[in-house]
Amino acid sequence: MTSSVNSDIYADLGLAARKTSEGESKNKQNLDQTDFLKLLTTQMQNQDPMKPMDNTQFVAQMAQFSSLEGITQLNETVSGFQESVQSNQVMQASSLVGKAAMVKGDTAQMYHMQQADGSTAPSGILGAVDVPTGASKMSVEITNASGQVVKSIDVPVDGSDRPSFSWDGRLKDGRMAPEGNYKVNATATVDGKGQAPQTYVGAVISSVGVTKNGPELNLDGLSSVKLSDVVEIIN
């Protein structure tokens, strides 16, 4: 003798899935407040008369569902707030396109510019560096793609939190340095020991990209950076 068991527990509890239109899920995947109340009613209807449901358990179940409902609503509110913040960040970032900015990083682009008189001049490199607490002196080395030092610069420690430095883009013999990307390496002396402080470089913001982590600024000739990496708008 064989017996069959109805595996559709939702149908047994009076929660038969509604018919859905094409493109919708065929089975209900989530329980809402109405479903919970139906389940609770069914539980009460099918309880053992000799062992009725404990009021404490009933209240606990209601409290659990109320907490879950509150958390769900809070998550929806936070999600909406995050989308609003991200949208505002994108609008803010888009206004920076075409502007020069000081951004966190150690790679700068040097290119040749056409002057009004038809001559060519190097763009040079503008940068800045954080001053560690207790630093007695600081210096910056600019190296080319081959790792050769093309310029050494002493950065004054004069009380500024982020002193700037610049290189005119010319080599020791006066010739223009080749176009390309150059590395900026800073060294600070603190209590007789060397440290590598955070450096910043000037760059032109060419476009804005939108990622799941928020807007990213695409730098002309360089990699992209986060909006929070911008510390100063130069022009």
C-alpha positions in Angstrom: 0.0 0.0 0.0 1.4 3.4 -1.0 0.5 6.8 0.2 1.1 10.2 -1.2 2.1 13.3 0.7 1.2 16.8 -0.5 4.5 18.6 -0.5 3.0 22.0 -1.0 2.9 23.3 2.5 1.6 26.7 1.4 -1.5 25.1 -0.1 -2.0 23.1 3.1 -2.0 26.3 5.0 -4.4 28.1 2.6 -1.5 30.1 1.0 -1.8 28.8 -2.5 0.5 30.8 -4.8 -1.4 33.3 -6.9 -1.3 32.9 -10.7 1.2 35.2 -12.2 1.5 36.8 -15.5 4.2 35.9 -18.0 7.6 37.2 -16.9 6.8 37.0 -13.1 8.0 34.3 -10.7 5.7 31.3 -10.7 6.1 30.7 -6.9 6.0 33.2 -4.2 9.4 33.6 -2.7 8.8 35.9 0.3 6.3 36.1 3.1 4.7 39.5 3.9 2.6 40.6 6.9 -0.6 39.1 5.4 1.0 35.7 5.0 2.4 35.8 8.5 -1.1 36.5 9.9 -2.5 33.6 7.8 0.2 31.3 9.1 -0.5 32.4 12.7 -4.2 31.9 12.3 -3.7 28.4 10.8 -1.4 27.6 13.7 -4.1 28.6 16.2 -6.8 26.7 14.4 -4.7 23.5 14.4 -3.3 23.7 17.9 -3.8 20.8 20.3 -6.9 21.7 22.4 -5.2 20.0 25.4 -2.1 22.1 24.9 -3.1 25.5 23.6 -0.6 27.9 22.4 1.3 29.7 25.1 0.5 33.4 25.2 4.2 34.2 25.7 5.1 32.4 22.5 2.3 34.2 20.7 3.6 37.6 21.8 7.2 36.7 21.0 6.2 35.7 17.5 4.4 39.0 17.0 7.4 40.9 18.4 9.8 39.1 16.1 7.8 39.8 13.0 7.3 43.5 14.1 11.1 43.8 14.4 11.7 42.1 11.1 9.2 44.5 9.4 10.9 47.5 11.0 14.4 46.3 9.8 13.1 45.8 6.3 11.6 49.3 6.2 14.8 50.7 7.6 16.9 48.9 4.9 14.6 50.4 2.2 15.0 53.9 3.7 18.8 53.6 3.9 19.0 52.2 0.4 17.0 55.2 -0.9 19.2 57.6 1.0 22.4 56.0 -0.5 21.0 56.3 -4.0 20.2 60.0 -3.3 23.7 60.6 -2.0 25.3 58.8 -4.9 23.2 60.9 -7.4 24.4 64.1 -5.7 28.0 62.9 -5.8 27.7 62.3 -9.5 26.3 65.7 -10.1 29.0 67.3 -8.1 31.7 65.3 -9.8 30.4 66.2 -13.3 31.0 69.9 -12.6 34.7 69.1 -12.2 35.2 67.9 -15.8 37.8 70.0 -17.5 39.2 71.5 -14.3 42.7 71.0 -12.9 42.8 69.5 -9.4 45.2 68.4 -6.8 44.6 64.7 -6.2 46.0 62.0 -4.0 48.7 60.0 -5.9 52.3 59.7 -6.9 52.1 59.7 -10.7 51.9 62.9 -12.7 51.7 63.6 -16.5 54.1 66.0 -18.2 53.3 67.1 -21.7 54.4 69.8 -24.2 52.1 72.8 -24.8 51.7 74.9 -27.9 52.3 78.6 -27.0 50.6 81.6 -28.6 53.7 82.5 -30.5 53.9 79.0 -32.0 56.7 77.8 -29.8 56.5 74.7 -27.6 56.9 74.6 -23.8 56.7 71.9 -21.2 53.6 71.8 -18.9 55.7 71.0 -15.9 54.5 69.2 -12.8 52.7 70.6 -9.8 52.4 68.7 -6.6 52.1 68.8 -2.8 53.0 66.6 0.2 51.7 66.0 3.7 54.1 67.1 6.5 54.4 64.4 9.1 54.3 65.5 12.8 57.8 66.4 13.9 59.4 66.5 10.4 62.6 68.5 10.3 63.1 68.5 6.5 61.5 67.1 3.4 62.5 66.5 -0.2 60.9 65.2 -3.4 62.5 63.3 -6.2 60.8 63.1 -9.7 61.8 60.1 -11.7 61.1 59.2 -15.4 59.7 55.9 -16.7 63.3 54.3 -16.5 63.5 55.2 -12.8 66.1 57.9 -13.4 65.9 61.0 -11.2 65.2 64.0 -13.4 64.6 66.6 -10.6 65.3 66.8 -6.8 63.4 69.4 -4.9 63.7 70.6 -1.3 60.3 71.1 0.3 60.3 73.8 3.0 58.9 72.8 6.4 57.4 76.1 7.3 54.3 75.2 9.3 52.1 74.4 6.3 50.2 71.1 6.6 50.5 70.5 2.8 53.3 72.5 1.2 53.4 72.5 -2.6 56.3 72.0 -5.0 56.7 72.4 -8.8 59.0 71.3 -11.6 59.1 73.3 -14.9 59.6 70.2 -17.0 63.2 71.0 -18.0 66.3 68.9 -17.5 69.6 70.2 -16.0 70.9 71.2 -19.5 67.7 73.3 -20.2 66.2 70.9 -22.7 62.5 69.9 -22.3 62.0 66.6 -20.7 60.2 64.0 -22.8 56.4 63.8 -22.5 55.0 61.1 -20.4 54.2 60.0 -16.8 56.6 60.7 -14.0 56.8 59.3 -10.5 56.8 61.6 -7.4 58.6 60.2 -4.4 58.7 62.3 -1.1 60.9 61.7 1.9 60.6 63.3 5.3 63.1 63.2 8.2 61.4 62.7 11.6 63.7 62.2 14.6 66.6 61.4 12.3 64.6 58.7 10.5 63.2 58.8 7.0 59.5 58.5 6.3 57.5 58.4 3.1 54.6 60.9 3.4 51.5 61.1 1.3 52.0 62.9 -2.0 49.5 64.8 -4.3 49.8 65.7 -8.0 48.1 68.2 -10.2 46.0 66.6 -13.0 43.2 67.5 -15.4 39.8 65.8 -14.9 38.7 64.5 -18.3 35.5 62.7 -17.5 33.5 61.0 -14.7 32.7 57.3 -14.4 29.9 55.8 -12.3 30.7 52.6 -10.3 28.9 50.7 -7.6 31.2 52.4 -5.1 30.3 55.9 -6.3 31.7 58.3 -8.9 35.2 58.0 -10.2 37.2 60.8 -11.8 39.1 59.9 -14.9 42.3 61.9 -15.1 43.9 63.0 -18.4 46.7 60.6 -19.2 46.4 59.0 -15.7 44.3 56.4 -14.0 41.0 57.2 -12.3 40.6 58.3 -8.7 37.8 58.6 -6.2 36.0 61.9 -5.6 37.3 61.9 -2.0 40.9 61.8 -3.4 40.5 65.4 -4.6 42.0 67.9 -2.0 42.0 71.1 -4.1 40.6 72.6 -7.3 43.4 74.5 -8.9 41.3 76.5 -11.4 
